[in-house]
Amino acid sequence: MTKSSTFRLSAREWLEANCPPAMRTPPPEGGIVWAGSRVHFDSTEQQQWFERMRDKGWFAPDWPVEYGGGGLDASDTRILEEELSRLRCRAPMINLGVWMIGPVLLASGSAEQKARHLPGMARGEVAWCQGFSEPGAGSDLASLSCRAERDGDSYVVNGSKIWTSYADRSDWMYALVRTDPAAGKHAGISMLLIDMTTPGVTVKPIDLISGKSHFCQVFFDNVRVPAENRVGAEGEGWQLARDLLGHERRAMSKFGDNNVPGVDFLALARQLLPLADTASRPLLAERVARAAMDEHAYKLTLQRAHEAGRAGQDVSGLVASFKYLHSEQNRERHELLMALAGNEALGWEGDPFDETLLKLTRQWLNSYTYTIAGGTSEIQLNILARRVLGLAASGG
Ligand SMILES: Cc1cc2nc3c(=O)[nH]c(=O)nc-3n(C[C@H](O)[C@H](O)[C@H](O)COP(=O)(O)OP(=O)(O)OC[C@H]3O[C@@H](n4cnc5c(N)ncnc54)[C@H](O)[C@@H]3O)c2cc1C
């Protein structure tokens, strides 16, 4: 038996024994566990699944054991992801530390930063939020203006960050700040790790038209951040942010459907299609078939990229397309379900003929957010056009 098949077998056995059956279904609305000092569990099974995966080191399976990770190589990590997906296991927790800033610290953090921050992320004890976007800087992130001025052993931060997901329940933020306004747009940016309890940090939740929102605006008023909390050199923030956004997009494109409070697309489409009026049914049926084939092709492409990467081929161009493809396909599936459900899917309260439809409107609206978060689809296409296909920029 090869090393890979031995690992697959042991991972499968462990997951079958340790993933409670209730954790093998998509989470209900609001049922995702956000790791951190204020972690909350809705059920015993949720807590068991969290603690068992944590103690196994599988919140961060490919991190070194000394930082609380599982110490797996890339191939075994991929096998573990396949086995988790095969059993339809929920993500035991969500933690931007493990997904985003952790990999950046592993590659570019100081020895002190790694020792201080990585174990807390790997154990799900510290929640992190991302302070990148600002009221005047979204797609054009490099135009950010949140200022950090050096004063002795500290930086003094003034400004604001917006659309910061879950800032109100985060312990730390990794933020992009302008340390040198005289340098070029990209060259004057640095990355700081900011303790959210520092005096001068104010978090204000943002209300949206849909009611509940996890967005916040964060204000910094003369916030003193020790200079040792700067990641990399001064002015290196833009390169670090690009690395980090690469991790974010990869994490988003791997975030399996079983982890998104969602619906079984094909099952629901099959249930709704016979109810559509006879004139539009053939067209809708064709769209359902196309969406299902696209989803299948995407999964095969993920597998192909993995195999090619293992064989030493450069798959960076292919990988750069994943976030765009995954989020747009997800949006199309929800768009289609809305078209199939017709006015049965309007609204999210009341007494629908099917419980699932109650959730559909919210999930449909939510499917658009994935096409914006981590860089909009238009920006992804620009990146693909310029950096992958080498097409010339037209203006802007
Ligand atoms: C669910 C969600 C979670 C988020 N979480 C965070 C977070 O935790 N931390 C954080 O910092 N930010 C977060 N964001 C913010 C997100 O990064 C920004 O919304 C995104 O980068 C777009 O910026 P913007 O909203 O300012 O839109 P804009 O940049 O103003 O864009 C508006 C529209 O113009 C288009 N556009 C802009 N420039 C171009 C161009 N050059 N070519 C073609 N089209 C263009 C865009 O595609 C978009 O359709 C989150 C957003 C969402 C939806």
The ligand as a MOL file (V3000), in Angstrom:
LIG
                    3D

  0  0  0     0  0            999 V3000
M  V30 BEGIN CTAB
M  V30 COUNTS 53 58 0 0 0
M  V30 BEGIN ATOM
M  V30 1 C -19.2820 39.4790 1.7160 0
M  V30 2 C -18.1790 40.5030 1.6930 0
M  V30 3 C -17.2160 40.4720 2.6870 0
M  V30 4 C -16.1960 41.4500 2.6910 0
M  V30 5 N -15.2920 41.4050 3.7140 0
M  V30 6 C -14.2960 42.3130 3.7550 0
M  V30 7 C -13.3480 42.3030 4.8230 0
M  V30 8 O -13.4530 41.4870 5.7630 0
M  V30 9 N -12.3680 43.2150 4.8220 0
M  V30 10 C -12.2210 44.1310 3.8170 0
M  V30 11 O -11.2530 44.8960 3.8520 0
M  V30 12 N -13.1250 44.2080 2.7950 0
M  V30 13 C -14.1620 43.3210 2.7420 0
M  V30 14 N -15.0920 43.3730 1.7210 0
M  V30 15 C -15.0180 44.4600 0.7640 0
M  V30 16 C -14.6060 44.0190 -0.6260 0
M  V30 17 O -13.2290 43.6880 -0.6660 0
M  V30 18 C -14.9290 45.1890 -1.5720 0
M  V30 19 O -16.3450 45.3550 -1.5500 0
M  V30 20 C -14.4950 44.9000 -2.9930 0
M  V30 21 O -13.0880 44.8860 -3.0920 0
M  V30 22 C -15.0540 45.9540 -3.9750 0
M  V30 23 O -14.7910 47.2550 -3.5300 0
M  V30 24 P -15.9690 48.3420 -3.4190 0
M  V30 25 O -17.0770 47.7400 -2.6150 0
M  V30 26 O -15.3580 49.5950 -2.9380 0
M  V30 27 O -16.5200 48.5120 -4.8960 0
M  V30 28 P -15.9160 49.4160 -6.0560 0
M  V30 29 O -14.4340 49.2010 -6.1080 0
M  V30 30 O -16.4030 50.8070 -5.8590 0
M  V30 31 O -16.5530 48.7570 -7.3380 0
M  V30 32 C -17.9020 49.0570 -7.7590 0
M  V30 33 C -18.1400 48.3450 -9.0890 0
M  V30 34 O -17.2220 48.8520 -10.0860 0
M  V30 35 C -16.5200 47.7880 -10.6870 0
M  V30 36 N -15.1370 48.1900 -10.9760 0
M  V30 37 C -14.3180 48.9050 -10.1680 0
M  V30 38 N -13.1040 49.0610 -10.7420 0
M  V30 39 C -13.1550 48.4300 -11.9340 0
M  V30 40 C -12.2250 48.2220 -13.0060 0
M  V30 41 N -10.9760 48.7060 -12.9440 0
M  V30 42 N -12.6160 47.5150 -14.0900 0
M  V30 43 C -13.8850 47.0130 -14.1650 0
M  V30 44 N -14.8180 47.1740 -13.1950 0
M  V30 45 C -14.4640 47.8650 -12.1050 0
M  V30 46 C -16.5090 46.6690 -9.6450 0
M  V30 47 O -16.3390 45.3960 -10.2460 0
M  V30 48 C -17.8980 46.8320 -9.0240 0
M  V30 49 O -18.8600 46.1800 -9.8180 0
M  V30 50 C -16.1240 42.4310 1.6880 0
M  V30 51 C -17.1140 42.4650 0.6850 0
M  V30 52 C -18.1310 41.5210 0.6780 0
M  V30 53 C -19.1780 41.5800 -0.3780 0
M  V30 END ATOM
M  V30 BEGIN BOND
M  V30 1 1 1 2
M  V30 2 1 2 3
M  V30 3 2 2 52
M  V30 4 2 3 4
M  V30 5 1 4 5
M  V30 6 1 4 50
M  V30 7 2 5 6
M  V30 8 1 6 7
M  V30 9 1 6 13
M  V30 10 2 7 8
M  V30 11 1 7 9
M  V30 12 1 9 10
M  V30 13 2 10 11
M  V30 14 1 10 12
M  V30 15 2 12 13
M  V30 16 1 13 14
M  V30 17 1 14 15
M  V30 18 1 14 50
M  V30 19 1 15 16
M  V30 20 1 16 17
M  V30 21 1 16 18
M  V30 22 1 18 19
M  V30 23 1 18 20
M  V30 24 1 20 21
M  V30 25 1 20 22
M  V30 26 1 22 23
M  V30 27 1 23 24
M  V30 28 2 24 25
M  V30 29 1 24 26
M  V30 30 1 24 27
M  V30 31 1 27 28
M  V30 32 2 28 29
M  V30 33 1 28 30
M  V30 34 1 28 31
M  V30 35 1 31 32
M  V30 36 1 32 33
M  V30 37 1 33 34
M  V30 38 1 33 48
M  V30 39 1 34 35
M  V30 40 1 35 36
M  V30 41 1 35 46
M  V30 42 1 36 37
M  V30 43 1 36 45
M  V30 44 2 37 38
M  V30 45 1 38 39
M  V30 46 1 39 40
M  V30 47 2 39 45
M  V30 48 1 40 41
M  V30 49 2 40 42
M  V30 50 1 42 43
M  V30 51 2 43 44
M  V30 52 1 44 45
M  V30 53 1 46 47
M  V30 54 1 46 48
M  V30 55 1 48 49
M  V30 56 2 50 51
M  V30 57 1 51 52
M  V30 58 1 52 53
M  V30 END BOND
M  V30 END CTAB
M  END
